[in-house]
Amino acid sequence: MKNILSSLIIFISLSAFSQSDLKSKFTDDLNTIVQLTNSNEFSKLMDFTNPKMFDIASRDQLIEVFENMISMGMETKGGIARINHISDVIAFDNKIYYKIYYRSDMNFKISGQLLDGLEGMKEYFFSTLAPKAKDIRFDDKTNTFFIEELQQVMIAESSLNSDNWSYIEYRIEDPQQAQILEYIFPAQVLEKLK
């Protein structure tokens, strides 16, 4: 009886949001994340970050990572996020999760200290990101990578009956990111996200 009641509560709460409402909410949030990143408003950006991430590194430490990348010579600009697909809901332990597949253009301008590692960056961008993008090119004059329609994945998490979502990038092929995901999400959820 308890399982039936739990399932009914989850169904009712999920029915409150239609797929188009979710797509609109997620699109707005993803584009806000892009805008905050573009304008270097990292404190506000942290408001969208999955809070379990702060168990790994504090909010201030994560902000410092972004600021250090800029001071070392990496300027990042993202374009409009366009959602390709939203997974079916995953409900577990009074939380709901969605896997959001989206694409956006990205530019990375390299200068300063990071120019020393430019060749390694080129190798990474063209070997790792190229298969996920419509096109990647590098402008030697401005030391800028232009990535067209980079396919990306985010995991959205919220408490039941809430419209307050937190996000984390999903890159399971990256061993370090995989460890972070294993820490943040229960094993049962992570298995369904794969």
C-alpha positions in Angstrom: 0.0 0.0 0.0 2.8 2.4 0.9 4.4 1.8 -2.6 1.1 2.5 -4.3 0.7 5.7 -2.3 4.3 6.8 -3.0 3.8 6.1 -6.7 0.5 8.1 -6.8 2.2 11.1 -5.1 5.0 11.1 -7.6 2.6 10.8 -10.5 0.5 13.7 -9.3 3.6 15.9 -8.7 5.0 15.1 -12.1 1.7 15.7 -13.8 1.8 19.2 -12.6 4.5 19.9 -15.1 4.0 19.1 -18.7 6.9 18.3 -20.9 6.6 21.7 -22.6 6.6 23.5 -19.2 9.8 21.6 -18.3 11.4 22.4 -21.6 10.6 26.0 -21.1 11.9 26.0 -17.5 15.1 24.1 -18.4 15.7 26.3 -21.5 15.4 29.5 -19.3 17.7 28.1 -16.7 20.3 26.9 -19.1 20.4 30.2 -20.9 20.6 32.0 -17.5 23.6 29.8 -16.7 25.2 30.7 -20.1 24.5 34.4 -19.5 26.0 34.3 -16.0 29.1 32.5 -17.2 29.5 35.0 -20.1 29.2 38.0 -17.7 31.5 36.3 -15.1 28.8 36.4 -12.4 30.0 33.3 -10.8 28.4 33.8 -7.4 25.0 33.9 -9.1 26.0 30.9 -11.2 26.6 28.9 -8.1 22.9 29.2 -7.3 22.2 26.9 -10.2 24.9 24.3 -9.1 23.9 21.0 -7.5 24.5 21.8 -3.8 26.2 18.4 -3.2 29.0 19.8 -5.4 29.8 22.2 -2.5 30.7 19.1 -0.4 33.6 18.5 -2.8 34.7 22.1 -3.2 33.2 25.1 -1.4 31.2 27.7 -3.3 34.1 30.1 -2.9 36.6 27.6 -4.2 34.5 26.9 -7.3 34.2 30.6 -7.9 38.0 30.9 -7.5 38.5 28.2 -10.2 36.5 30.2 -12.7 38.3 33.4 -11.8 41.7 31.7 -12.1 40.9 30.4 -15.5 40.1 34.0 -16.6 43.2 35.4 -15.0 45.4 32.7 -16.6 44.0 33.5 -20.0 40.8 31.7 -20.9 37.8 33.7 -21.9 34.6 31.6 -22.5 31.5 32.8 -24.3 28.5 30.5 -24.7 25.6 30.9 -27.2 21.9 30.2 -26.8 21.2 26.7 -25.4 18.7 24.8 -27.5 17.3 21.6 -26.0 17.2 18.5 -28.2 15.6 16.1 -25.7 14.6 15.6 -22.1 14.7 12.2 -20.6 11.9 10.5 -18.8 11.7 11.4 -15.2 13.7 9.5 -12.6 12.1 9.7 -9.1 14.0 8.5 -6.1 13.9 9.4 -2.4 11.6 12.5 -2.7 13.7 13.9 -5.5 13.2 14.0 -9.3 15.9 14.0 -11.9 16.0 14.7 -15.7 18.8 14.3 -18.2 18.8 17.3 -20.5 20.4 16.9 -23.9 21.1 20.3 -25.5 23.4 22.1 -27.9 25.0 25.5 -28.0 27.8 27.4 -29.6 30.9 28.1 -27.6 34.0 30.3 -28.0 37.2 29.9 -26.0 39.7 32.7 -26.4 43.2 31.8 -25.1 45.8 34.3 -23.9 48.4 34.9 -21.2 49.8 31.9 -19.4 47.5 29.4 -21.1 49.2 30.1 -24.5 52.0 27.8 -23.3 49.6 24.9 -23.4 47.9 25.9 -26.6 49.0 22.8 -28.6 47.6 20.5 -25.9 44.3 22.4 -25.9 44.1 22.1 -29.7 44.6 18.3 -29.4 41.9 18.1 -26.7 39.4 20.3 -28.5 39.8 18.6 -31.8 39.9 15.0 -30.5 37.4 15.2 -27.6 35.0 17.9 -28.5 34.9 17.7 -32.3 32.9 14.5 -32.3 30.2 16.3 -30.2 30.0 19.4 -32.3 28.8 20.4 -35.8 32.1 22.2 -36.4 35.2 23.3 -34.6 37.7 25.8 -35.9 40.6 27.7 -34.5 41.5 31.2 -35.4 45.3 31.7 -35.2 45.1 35.5 -35.2 42.9 35.7 -32.1 43.8 32.3 -30.5 40.1 31.5 -30.3 38.3 28.2 -30.6 34.9 28.5 -32.3 32.7 25.5 -31.6 29.4 25.2 -33.4 26.5 23.3 -31.8 28.4 21.5 -29.1 26.2 18.7 -27.9 26.1 18.7 -24.1 24.2 17.0 -21.3 23.1 18.4 -17.9 21.4 16.6 -15.0 18.6 18.6 -13.4 17.5 17.8 -9.8 14.7 19.0 -7.7 12.7 18.1 -4.7 9.2 16.8 -5.3 6.7 19.5 -5.7 9.3 22.2 -6.3 10.3 24.3 -9.3 13.7 25.0 -7.9 16.2 23.1 -10.0 19.9 22.5 -9.6 22.2 21.3 -12.4 25.5 19.6 -13.0 27.2 18.7 -16.3 27.0 15.0 -17.2 30.2 13.7 -18.8 30.4 10.1 -17.6 33.3 9.4 -20.1 35.6 11.7 -18.0 36.9 9.7 -15.1 37.1 12.7 -12.7 33.6 13.8 -13.7 32.4 10.2 -13.2 33.7 10.2 -9.6 31.9 13.5 -8.9 28.6 12.1 -10.3 29.0 9.0 -8.2 29.3 11.2 -5.2 26.4 13.5 -6.0 23.8 11.0 -7.1 22.5 7.8 -5.5 23.7 4.7 -7.3 20.1 3.8 -8.3 19.7 7.2 -9.9 23.1 7.2 -11.6 22.3 3.7 -13.1 19.1 5.0 -14.7 20.9 8.1 -16.0 23.4 6.0 -18.0 
